[in-house]
Amino acid sequence: MNGLLVLDKPAGMTSHDVVEVVRRATGERSIGHLGTLDPMATGVLPLLLGRYTRLAQFFGTAEKGYEGTIRFGYATDTFDAEGTAAGEARPLTLSLEELRGLAARFHGEMEQMPPVFSAKKIGGVPAHKLARAGKPVEVKPARIVIHHFELLSLEGSPATAARFEMQVSAGGYVRSVAHELGELAGCGAHLAALRRTQAGAFALAQAIGLDELKAMAGEPGAIERRLPHPRTLLPEMPSVTVDEQAAGRLRNGMQVNLPDFSGAALVKVFTSPVELLGIAKRIAGTLMQPIVVLG
């Protein structure tokens, strides 16, 4: 099965767990997810299937949208609710408006320190594995962009939890924002709940739940019919259709003149309305060089 599947990940599963379920449901062994979701998090998890896994490099810069809850009163070692309390508990003394004033600092381009318990790789090993083994973890700050961060409400009696919305660039950690906001508030905080509402061009409205996916597995063609149309993927790249002669040259790694005059650096090359051949790079004018060929 070749294509992109948008899943609504449930809580309590790792992204790897989800991949295993999809393998059983689709019969496809080659599957890669676009952006890990922590076990406690839910929401949009796009998966590339079959030959489409070769396209993963082009999805790396997609920004993400989230909604969730930040709990004030104490920080944790993982920056989320699954971690161990770090430091003594302190009451939140700030109002919603005062917290919004602090949250306004998390906007635009900034340096962010990833959590020690994260999927960031250090010497090829995920940081969380080193941390759980008691080994030193030297994470480095990353340059990210927070496009939108808004605290929607403050709940509880006394108030301890803030609901929020966030739009952040690839590589941004919502957990780190929650932790740093707690430090600014003077009482500590951690991420209590998180739901990804958007990953690049994909939103919850397109996502399939795991139970629904399992139910479709027994109906031939049912899953394929729910995959986004190939021409809607990577919308920043124009699409061009080629004849079999040009397709043969591209499959052999040869440069070809293609009927695209957009000036875009990369184009999607199709051999039919739905059959994606690969991605080509513009050399000059309409002369293109294939950089990924799917088949």
Disulfide bonds with the S-S distance in Angstrom:
none
